[in-house]
Amino acid sequence: MRLLYLAGLLAASSLMTLPTAQAQTTPPDTTRPAPVALPEATVIGYGQRLPLRRTAAAVGVVDAGVIGRFNETSLTQAVNTLPGVRLEERATASYRLSVRGSTLRSPFGVRNVKVYYHDIPFTEASGSTPLNLLDPTLIGRIEVIKGPAGSAYGAGTGGAVLLSTRRPEPGTSRVALGAAAGSFGLRRYTATAETATEKGLLRAQYARQELNGYREQSTLRRDVLALDGEVAASDKQTVAVHALYTDLRYQLPGGLTRAQFEQNPRQARPGTAAAPGTVAQRTFYASRTALLGLTHEYRFSERLSNQTTLYGTGSVIRTPYLVDFERNTQVGGGGRSRFNYRTALAGRPLRLTAGGELQTSFESSRNYQNRGGTPGPLRYDDEIRTLTGFGFAQADWELPYGFLATVGASYNRLRYRIRRLQDALNTPPQPYNISRDFRPEVSPRVALLKELTPTISAYASVSSGFSPPTEEEIRPSDGSLNQALQAERGTSYEVGARGEVLGQRLKFDVAAYDFRLRNTIVVRTNELGQQLFYNTGSTRQRGVEAALSGWLWRQERVAASESLPGKSSAYAAEEPGGLRAFVSYTYNHYRFGRYESSGSDFSGNRLTGTAPHTLTAGLDASAGGFYLSPTVSHQARLPLNDANTDYAAGYWTFGARGGWRRTWFRALETELYVGVENATDRRYSLGNDLNAFGGRYFQPAPGRNYYGGATVGWRFL
């Protein structure tokens, strides 16, 4: 009955769909009424740039317009508009991401999902992804390939996320300044300078964000400097450079028990004389990271092209936890190369893609006792070398009667070398030099798509994934070495349909899948707050995802300067007025398979940390330069431990952003905006600590809060 009710809800919302793709648009003809059809979506994943309706995979896209309808201090709300995708923020700027899965193996950070910044591997060779290095206003597009369908991106059962920065409009030069303030001591400042021609572009952006924090021990300071350049060196060559530098520091308030959460959600984790809390231990995370990538594209002919990316990165990290003080220095680099070839087979178009990727890193990791935020005696000193790589290939063959067949695979390798130089944890000390190789793994994918009409398609696919443990999982914070931990392996069966109906006013995207995972990695937290990782027998993850959106009403005429793909809405001289609605819904039926631990049988239990239902819906109304974007979100209650004896309550939240935009003298761009989050002051936890010792599951999210700001830009004509 619940499924029937939800199906009815989605049917009743048939005038809605999530704006899930970057448009490919041309300046509209203002001599006649503009059509109300939504723009055609293009998928950049797999290297083919196919329309979304011609892509036999579950793909979701968030563009700059979606990011800009929320408070731009965080990507959380924008990403969570995608069905099947969940971004959580345990503490300020402490992200973790799940794509068609749970956060079961991610007590912090992003794991089991491969992330790229342009074509640069943003996920480290060790398997972790520092999303907190990015400022939301930097991002112009987020494309998510869900599940193990991303065979062109190597190992991973969670999928792939492709990030790209905002692009200036060709033929323009522009500078802009922005400032914002809000509840809990929020302060933001941004500065942007950019120029673009038909032959290239140059864009520089600086962003600074400060926050006192909703909870005790939760302040934040982040400075981000990004530089993007691209030039067409000739008719056959394009060269791009992307540089990023981030200086980040935020405090760690720690988890609370249910009683502490209900008593005072703003407190940090309390302590005693024998076991000090997070305030006494001054727990925080601080890092300085630099990334530089260079991409060269060469078009040998209309049929054959190559794109090669080389990159280097370095970071220095300091993290005092409750017991330990970690000081890590890491350098890494690598490259990725992809060939695209177009030909014909049996008189039908055939697109071929093949290439490879290699990453390596060296990390010096020293672990001390934490004495009130300063390092005490050395506990152990490790050196970790990581080498990972894969080769991939994919073929897309256009068949008669609107069919498209896709076959792809990747071949993956991973090796860790861990050398313990000093050891004060054991008596006598036990230094070691260990190499851990994961056996080669092939991850295949087969899919078939059928165009039912010129605007509607359906597809079916089978794909396999391989996700090895990250370095943090093999070498947890208690100083042990987990040599028994194995890689996760899984197979996904999926069907879906997407398209446009009602005169292309309504977009829909629906998918159903059955994902069977073996050697699932789970986490448990001990009394010292240290996370330890184990393999379970198996899990079965079945789900349904649906996204609908459309115009309820739209102004007939639009300005010739309507925003281009990847641009923030502040570029528009006069945006078209109208009323658009969207809704996205996810149903998760996730269960453990065979799973026994310490004499307990958890077989058949709900998968820890995964809500069975999530929903996001909103409206975008605009007229005369004014706009208003209200949003409602829901998450059902979810289990907090493998035994399913403790649950986090479900919740609804409501927020809205509104403002006014105006361009003066065709050059001076202005915007004023205000917003509210968690308007009903709902008490909930976003990013629970799973299987936490002593029931310290809860990381309270901010209560009702407000923000407002202004941007001023000058466009050089």
C-alpha positions in Angstrom: 0.0 0.0 0.0 2.8 2.4 0.8 4.3 1.9 -2.7 0.9 2.4 -4.3 0.5 5.6 -2.3 4.0 6.9 -3.4 3.3 5.9 -7.0 0.1 8.0 -6.8 2.0 10.9 -5.3 4.4 10.8 -8.2 1.6 10.6 -10.7 -0.1 13.5 -9.1 3.1 15.5 -9.4 3.3 14.8 -13.1 4.1 18.5 -13.8 7.3 18.2 -11.9 10.9 17.0 -12.6 14.2 17.7 -11.3 16.4 20.0 -13.5 18.9 17.2 -14.0 21.0 18.2 -16.9 23.1 20.9 -18.4 21.5 22.4 -21.4 22.8 22.8 -24.9 21.2 26.1 -26.0 21.5 28.7 -28.7 20.4 32.3 -28.4 16.6 32.3 -28.7 14.7 33.9 -31.5 12.9 36.9 -29.8 10.8 37.7 -32.8 8.3 34.9 -31.9 7.1 33.3 -28.6 9.7 31.1 -27.0 8.8 27.4 -26.7 8.1 26.1 -23.2 10.0 22.8 -23.9 12.8 22.0 -21.5 16.3 22.0 -23.1 17.9 18.8 -24.3 20.3 17.1 -21.8 23.8 16.0 -22.7 25.9 13.5 -20.8 29.7 14.1 -20.8 30.5 10.8 -19.1 31.9 7.9 -21.1 33.6 10.5 -23.4 30.8 10.5 -26.1 28.7 13.6 -25.2 25.4 11.8 -26.0 22.0 13.2 -25.3 20.7 11.8 -22.0 17.8 10.0 -23.8 20.5 8.1 -25.7 22.5 7.0 -22.6 21.8 3.5 -21.3 22.7 4.3 -17.7 21.3 6.1 -14.6 22.8 9.6 -14.7 21.9 12.7 -12.8 23.1 16.2 -13.2 23.2 19.3 -11.0 24.0 22.6 -12.7 24.9 26.0 -11.4 21.3 27.0 -11.4 20.4 24.3 -8.9 23.3 25.1 -6.7 22.3 28.7 -6.7 18.8 28.1 -5.5 20.2 27.1 -2.0 22.5 28.6 0.5 25.9 28.4 -1.3 27.8 27.6 1.9 27.4 23.9 1.2 26.7 21.5 -1.7 24.5 19.2 0.5 21.0 20.4 -0.5 21.8 20.8 -4.2 23.3 17.3 -4.5 20.4 15.8 -2.5 17.9 16.9 -5.2 19.2 13.9 -7.2 17.3 10.6 -6.5 19.6 7.8 -5.3 22.3 10.2 -4.2 22.9 11.3 -0.6 25.4 13.9 0.6 25.7 14.3 4.4 27.6 16.8 6.5 28.5 15.3 9.9 30.3 18.5 11.1 30.7 21.7 9.2 32.5 20.9 5.9 32.9 17.2 6.9 31.2 15.6 3.9 30.4 12.0 3.1 28.6 10.8 0.0 26.7 7.7 -1.0 25.4 6.8 -4.5 22.9 3.9 -4.4 24.4 2.7 -1.2 24.9 3.5 2.4 27.5 5.5 4.3 28.3 2.3 6.1 32.0 2.4 5.3 32.4 6.1 5.4 32.6 7.4 9.0 34.1 10.5 7.4 35.2 11.5 3.9 34.0 10.1 0.6 34.7 6.5 -0.3 33.5 3.9 -2.8 32.8 6.7 -5.3 35.3 7.9 -7.9 35.3 11.7 -8.3 36.9 13.8 -11.1 37.6 17.5 -11.2 37.2 18.2 -14.9 39.2 15.2 -16.2 41.6 15.2 -13.2 41.2 12.3 -10.7 40.0 14.1 -7.6 39.8 10.9 -5.6 43.2 10.2 -4.1 45.1 7.0 -5.1 44.4 5.8 -1.5 40.6 5.9 -2.3 39.4 8.9 -0.3 38.0 12.1 -1.8 38.3 15.5 0.0 35.1 17.2 -1.2 35.6 19.8 1.6 38.4 21.4 -0.5 35.8 22.9 -2.9 33.7 26.0 -2.6 30.1 25.5 -3.9 30.2 28.7 -6.0 33.2 27.2 -7.9 31.2 24.4 -9.3 29.2 24.8 -12.5 28.1 21.2 -13.0 28.0 17.9 -11.2 27.3 14.7 -13.2 26.7 11.5 -11.3 26.9 8.1 -12.9 25.1 5.8 -10.5 26.2 2.4 -9.3 28.9 0.3 -11.1 27.9 1.5 -14.5 30.9 3.8 -14.7 33.3 1.2 -16.1 35.2 3.9 -17.9 36.2 5.2 -14.4 37.7 2.1 -13.0 37.1 0.4 -9.7 34.1 1.4 -7.7 30.7 0.0 -6.8 29.2 3.4 -5.9 29.6 5.1 -9.2 31.4 8.1 -10.5 31.0 11.9 -10.0 32.2 14.4 -12.6 32.8 17.9 -11.4 33.5 21.0 -13.6 33.8 24.6 -12.8 31.7 27.5 -14.1 32.5 28.7 -17.6 32.3 32.3 -18.7 30.1 33.2 -21.7 32.2 33.5 -25.0 32.8 37.0 -26.1 32.6 38.6 -22.6 34.9 39.8 -19.8 33.6 40.2 -16.3 34.6 40.9 -12.7 32.3 40.3 -9.7 32.4 40.6 -5.9 30.0 38.9 -3.5 29.4 39.0 0.3 27.0 37.1 2.5 26.3 36.8 6.2 24.0 34.7 8.3 23.2 32.8 11.5 25.8 31.2 13.7 28.5 33.7 12.6 28.4 33.0 8.9 30.6 35.3 6.7 31.4 34.7 3.0 33.3 36.7 0.5 33.9 35.9 -3.2 35.8 37.6 -6.0 35.8 36.5 -9.6 37.5 37.7 -12.8 36.9 36.0 -16.1 37.2 36.4 -19.9 36.3 34.2 -22.8 36.5 34.2 -26.6 35.6 31.6 -29.2 39.2 30.4 -28.9 39.6 30.1 -25.2 38.8 31.3 -21.7 40.5 32.4 -18.4 38.8 32.4 -15.1 40.1 33.1 -11.5 38.0 32.9 -8.4 38.7 33.4 -4.7 36.3 32.4 -1.9 36.6 32.8 1.8 34.1 31.3 4.3 34.0 31.7 8.1 31.5 30.2 10.5 31.2 30.1 14.3 29.0 27.0 14.0 25.7 25.8 15.4 27.4 23.5 17.9 30.1 24.0 20.4 33.5 23.2 18.9 32.4 23.6 15.3 34.0 26.8 13.8 35.1 26.8 10.2 37.6 28.8 8.1 38.2 28.0 4.4 40.1 29.9 1.7 39.8 28.6 -1.9 41.7 29.9 -4.9 40.9 28.4 -8.3 42.3 29.1 -11.8 40.9 27.7 -15.0 42.3 28.3 -18.5 41.6 26.9 -21.9 42.9 27.7 -25.4 42.4 26.3 -28.8 46.0 26.1 -29.9 44.9 25.1 -33.4 42.0 23.7 -35.3 43.1 20.3 -34.0 44.4 21.0 -30.5 42.9 22.3 -27.3 44.9 22.8 -24.1 43.4 23.4 -20.6 44.9 24.0 -17.2 43.2 23.8 -13.8 44.8 24.8 -10.6 43.3 24.7 -7.1 44.6 25.7 -3.7 42.6 25.3 -0.4 43.5 26.3 3.1 40.9 24.7 5.4 40.4 24.4 9.1 37.3 23.2 11.0 36.6 21.9 14.5 35.2 18.5 15.3 32.4 18.5 17.9 32.0 14.7 18.1 28.9 12.4 18.4 26.2 12.6 21.1 24.1 9.9 22.7 20.3 10.1 22.3 19.9 11.6 25.8 22.6 14.3 25.1 21.0 15.0 21.7 17.6 15.5 23.2 18.9 17.5 26.2 21.1 20.0 24.2 21.9 19.3 20.5 24.3 22.3 20.4 26.8 20.8 22.9 30.0 19.1 21.8 30.8 15.6 23.0 31.2 15.9 26.8 34.0 14.2 28.7 35.3 13.3 32.1 38.5 13.8 34.0 39.6 10.3 32.9 38.3 10.7 29.3 38.3 14.4 28.1 35.8 15.5 25.6 36.3 17.2 22.2 36.5 20.7 23.7 39.2 19.8 26.2 41.1 17.9 23.5 40.6 20.7 21.0 39.7 18.4 18.1 39.9 19.8 14.6 40.9 19.1 11.0 43.3 21.4 9.2 44.8 21.0 5.7 46.6 22.9 3.0 46.2 21.3 -0.4 47.4 22.3 -3.9 46.3 20.6 -7.2 47.5 21.3 -10.7 46.2 19.5 -13.8 47.0 19.9 -17.5 44.7 18.5 -20.3 45.6 18.2 -24.0 43.0 17.2 -26.6 44.1 16.4 -30.1 41.7 15.7 -33.0 43.5 13.6 -35.5 40.5 13.6 -37.8 36.7 13.9 -37.6 36.7 10.2 -36.5 39.7 9.9 -34.2 40.6 12.1 -31.1 42.6 11.8 -27.9 42.4 13.5 -24.6 45.2 13.2 -22.1 45.4 14.7 -18.6 48.4 14.8 -16.3 48.2 16.1 -12.7 50.1 16.6 -9.4 48.8 17.2 -5.9 50.2 17.8 -2.5 48.7 18.3 1.0 49.7 18.8 4.6 47.1 17.7 7.2 46.9 18.0 11.0 44.1 16.3 12.9 43.8 16.1 16.7 41.2 13.4 17.5 40.0 12.4 21.0 43.1 10.3 21.6 45.4 10.7 18.6 47.1 13.6 16.9 47.8 12.8 13.2 50.3 14.7 11.1 50.2 13.6 7.5 52.1 14.9 4.4 51.1 13.5 1.0 52.2 14.0 -2.5 50.7 12.3 -5.5 50.2 12.4 -9.3 49.2 10.5 -12.3 47.5 10.7 -15.6 44.5 9.6 -17.7 44.4 9.2 -21.5 41.3 8.4 -23.6 41.0 7.7 -27.4 37.6 8.2 -29.2 37.0 6.7 -32.6 33.9 6.8 -34.8 33.3 4.3 -37.6 30.6 2.0 -38.9 29.8 -1.7 -38.5 27.4 -3.4 -40.9 26.4 0.0 -42.1 25.5 1.3 -38.6 27.4 3.9 -36.6 29.9 2.6 -34.1 31.6 4.7 -31.4 34.7 3.3 -29.6 36.4 4.6 -26.5 39.5 3.1 -24.9 42.2 4.3 -22.5 43.8 4.0 -19.2 44.5 5.8 -15.9 47.4 5.6 -13.4 47.7 7.2 -10.0 50.4 7.0 -7.4 51.0 8.7 -4.0 53.4 8.8 -1.1 52.2 9.6 2.4 54.2 10.2 5.5 51.9 9.6 8.5 52.9 10.3 12.1 50.5 9.5 14.9 51.0 11.1 18.4 49.1 11.2 21.6 46.7 14.2 21.6 47.4 16.5 24.6 44.8 19.2 24.4 45.3 19.9 20.7 49.0 19.6 20.6 51.1 16.5 19.8 52.4 14.4 22.6 54.7 11.4 22.5 55.0 9.6 19.1 52.9 6.5 18.9 53.9 5.3 15.4 55.4 6.6 12.2 54.4 5.1 8.8 55.2 5.6 5.2 52.5 4.5 2.7 53.1 4.1 -1.0 50.0 3.5 -3.2 49.9 2.6 -6.9 46.6 2.1 -8.7 45.5 2.0 -12.3 43.1 0.5 -14.8 42.5 0.2 -18.5 39.0 0.6 -20.0 37.1 0.2 -23.2 33.6 0.8 -24.4 31.6 0.4 -27.6 28.3 2.0 -28.6 26.6 0.6 -31.7 23.6 2.2 -33.2 21.2 -0.6 -34.3 18.1 -0.5 -36.5 14.7 0.4 -35.1 16.1 2.9 -32.5 18.2 0.4 -30.6 21.6 1.3 -29.1 23.9 -1.5 -27.7 26.6 -0.7 -25.2 29.5 -3.0 -24.1 32.2 -1.8 -21.8 34.8 -3.1 -19.3 37.7 -2.0 -17.1 40.7 -4.0 -15.8 41.8 -2.7 -12.3 44.9 -3.1 -10.2 45.8 -1.7 -6.7 48.9 -2.1 -4.5 49.7 -0.7 -1.1 53.2 -0.7 0.5 53.2 0.2 4.2 56.4 0.6 6.1 56.3 1.2 9.9 59.4 3.2 10.8 58.7 3.6 14.6 56.3 1.7 16.8 55.6 2.7 20.5 52.3 0.8 20.6 53.9 -2.6 21.2 56.6 -3.8 23.6 59.0 -4.7 22.1 58.4 -2.5 19.0 57.3 -4.3 15.8 58.4 -2.3 12.8 57.4 -3.8 9.5 57.4 -3.4 5.7 54.3 -4.9 4.1 53.0 -5.0 0.6 49.3 -5.6 -0.1 48.3 -6.4 -3.7 44.7 -6.8 -4.7 44.3 -9.3 -7.5 43.3 -8.0 -10.9 39.6 -7.5 -11.4 37.6 -7.1 -14.6 34.4 -5.0 -14.3 32.2 -5.5 -17.3 29.0 -3.7 -18.4 26.4 -4.5 -21.0 23.4 -2.3 -21.8 20.6 -2.0 -24.4 18.6 1.1 -25.1 15.4 1.6 -27.2 14.0 4.9 -28.4 10.3 4.4 -28.1 9.5 7.8 -29.5 11.7 10.8 -30.6 11.5 12.1 -27.0 11.2 8.9 -24.9 13.6 6.0 -24.4 13.9 2.9 -22.2 17.0 0.9 -21.3 18.2 -2.2 -19.5 21.7 -2.9 -18.2 23.9 -5.3 -16.3 27.2 -4.1 -14.7 29.7 -5.4 -12.2 31.9 -3.4 -9.8 35.0 -3.8 -7.7 35.8 -1.6 -4.7 39.0 -2.2 -2.8 39.5 -0.9 0.7 40.9 2.6 1.1 44.2 3.2 2.9 42.3 4.5 5.9 40.4 1.2 6.1 43.4 -1.1 5.9 45.3 1.1 8.3 42.7 2.4 10.8 43.4 5.1 13.5 44.0 2.6 16.3 47.4 1.8 14.7 46.6 -1.7 13.6 47.0 -3.1 10.1 44.0 -4.9 8.7 45.4 -7.4 6.3 42.3 -9.5 6.3 40.1 -6.8 4.8 38.9 -7.8 1.3 37.5 -5.8 -1.7 33.8 -5.4 -2.2 32.4 -7.0 -5.4 28.9 -6.6 -6.8 26.6 -6.9 -9.7 23.8 -4.5 -10.6 20.7 -5.3 -12.8 18.8 -2.1 -13.9 15.9 -1.0 -16.1 14.9 2.6 -16.7 13.0 5.1 -18.8 13.3 8.8 -19.4 12.0 11.4 -21.7 9.7 14.4 -22.3 5.9 14.4 -22.7 3.0 16.9 -22.8 4.5 18.8 -25.7 8.0 18.6 -24.0 6.7 20.5 -21.0 7.4 17.6 -18.6 10.6 15.7 -18.1 10.7 12.3 -16.3 13.4 9.9 -15.4 12.6 6.6 -13.6 14.9 3.7 -12.8 14.7 0.4 -10.8 17.7 -1.7 -9.9 18.8 -4.8 -8.0 22.4 -4.6 -6.7 24.0 -7.6 -5.0 27.1 -6.9 -3.1 29.6 -9.4 -1.7 32.2 -8.8 1.1 30.4 -5.6 2.1 32.7 -3.4 4.3 31.1 -2.2 7.5 32.5 0.1 10.3 32.4 -0.1 14.1 33.5 2.7 16.5 35.3 1.8 19.7 35.1 3.7 23.0 38.0 6.0 21.9 36.1 7.1 18.8 38.4 5.1 16.5 36.8 3.4 13.5 37.5 -0.2 12.6 36.4 -2.0 9.5 35.2 -5.5 8.7 33.8 -7.5 5.8 30.3 -8.9 6.1 28.9 -11.8 4.0 26.7 -9.9 1.5 24.0 -7.3 1.0 21.1 -7.0 -1.4 20.2 -3.4 -2.4 17.1 -2.9 -4.4 15.6 0.5 -5.2 13.4 2.8 -7.3 14.4 6.3 -8.3 12.1 8.9 -9.9 12.6 12.5 -11.0 10.0 14.7 -12.6 10.0 18.4 -13.5 8.3 20.9 -15.7 6.9 24.3 -16.3 3.6 25.1 -14.8 3.7 28.5 -16.4 6.4 30.4 -18.4 6.7 33.8 -19.8 6.4 33.7 -23.6 9.4 35.9 -24.4 12.9 35.5 -23.1 15.9 37.8 -23.3 18.6 37.1 -25.9 21.1 36.9 -23.1 19.6 33.9 -21.4 22.1 31.9 -19.3 24.4 29.4 -21.0 25.2 25.9 -19.7 27.3 26.0 -16.5 26.7 29.7 -15.9 25.4 31.1 -12.7 22.0 32.8 -13.0 23.7 36.2 -12.2 24.9 36.3 -15.8 21.4 36.8 -17.2 20.4 40.3 -18.2 16.7 39.5 -17.7 15.7 36.0 -16.9 12.4 34.6 -18.3 9.6 34.6 -15.7 7.6 31.5 -14.9 6.8 28.9 -12.4 8.6 25.5 -12.5 8.2 22.6 -10.1 10.3 19.5 -9.5 10.1 16.4 -7.3 12.6 13.5 -6.8 11.9 10.4 -4.8 14.0 7.4 -3.8 12.8 4.0 -2.4 15.6 1.8 -0.9 14.9 -1.8 0.1 18.4 -2.6 1.4 19.0 -5.7 3.5 22.0 -7.7 4.8 22.3 -11.2 3.4 24.3 -13.7 5.3 25.9 -11.8 8.2 27.1 -13.2 11.5 29.3 -11.3 13.9 30.5 -12.1 17.5 27.8 -14.7 17.9 25.0 -12.5 16.6 23.1 -13.2 13.4 22.2 -10.0 11.5 21.1 -11.7 8.4 18.0 -10.1 6.8 18.4 -6.8 8.8 18.0 -3.4 7.3 21.2 -2.0 6.0 22.7 0.4 8.5 22.5 4.1 7.8 20.1 3.8 4.8 16.6 5.4 4.9 13.9 3.5 3.0 12.4 6.7 1.6 13.8 10.1 0.7 12.0 12.9 -1.1 12.8 16.4 -2.3 10.4 18.8 -4.0 10.4 22.5 -4.8 9.2 25.4 -6.9 11.0 28.1 -8.8 9.0 31.2 -9.4 10.3 34.3 -11.1 8.9 37.5 -12.6 10.3 41.0 -13.2 13.7 40.1 -11.8 12.3 38.8 -8.5 12.6 35.1 -7.7 11.6 32.7 -5.0 12.7 29.0 -4.6 11.0 27.1 -1.7 12.1 23.5 -1.1 10.8 20.7 1.1 12.9 17.5 2.0 12.1 14.3 3.7 14.1 11.4 5.0 12.5 8.4 6.7 13.8 6.9 9.9 16.9 4.7 9.5 18.8 2.0 11.5 21.9 3.2 13.4 23.5 -0.2 14.1 23.7 -3.6 12.3 21.5 -5.1 15.0 18.7 -2.7 14.1 18.0 -2.0 17.7 18.6 1.8 17.5 17.0 4.1 14.9 17.3 7.8 14.0 13.8 9.4 13.6 12.6 10.5 10.2 12.2 14.2 9.5 10.8 16.9 7.1 12.7 20.2 6.6 11.6 23.3 4.7 13.7 26.2 3.3 13.5 28.9 0.8 15.7 31.4 -1.0 14.4 34.6 -2.6 15.9 37.7 -4.2 16.0 40.3 -6.9 18.4 40.5 -9.9 18.8 43.5 -12.2 21.3 44.5 -14.9 21.9 48.3 -15.2 23.2 49.9 -18.4 23.8 46.4 -19.9 27.0 46.1 -17.8 26.4 46.5 -14.1 24.9 43.3 -12.7 23.4 43.3 -9.2 21.7 40.7 -7.0 20.2 40.9 -3.5 19.0 37.7 -1.8 17.8 36.3 1.5 17.1 32.8 2.7 16.0 30.5 5.5 17.0 26.9 6.2 15.2 24.4 8.5 12.4 27.0 8.9 10.4 24.8 11.2 13.4 24.4 13.5 13.3 20.6 13.2 15.8 18.7 15.5 17.5 16.0 13.4 20.9 14.5 12.7 22.4 14.7 9.2 25.3 12.3 9.1 24.9 9.8 11.9 27.9 7.9 13.3 27.0 4.2 12.6 27.6 1.3 15.0 29.0 3.9 17.4 30.3 2.7 20.8 28.1 3.8 23.7 25.3 4.9 21.4 27.1 8.1 20.3 25.3 8.1 17.0 24.1 11.7 16.6 25.7 14.6 14.8 23.0 17.3 15.1 22.3 19.5 12.1 21.8 23.3 12.5 18.4 24.5 13.7 16.5 27.4 12.1 18.9 29.8 10.4 18.9 32.7 8.1 21.3 34.2 5.5 21.5 37.0 3.1 23.9 38.6 0.7 24.6 40.6 -2.4 26.7 40.3 -5.6 27.9 43.1 -7.9 29.5 42.4 -11.2 30.7 44.5 -14.2 30.6 43.1 -17.7 33.0 44.7 -20.1 31.2 45.4 -23.4 
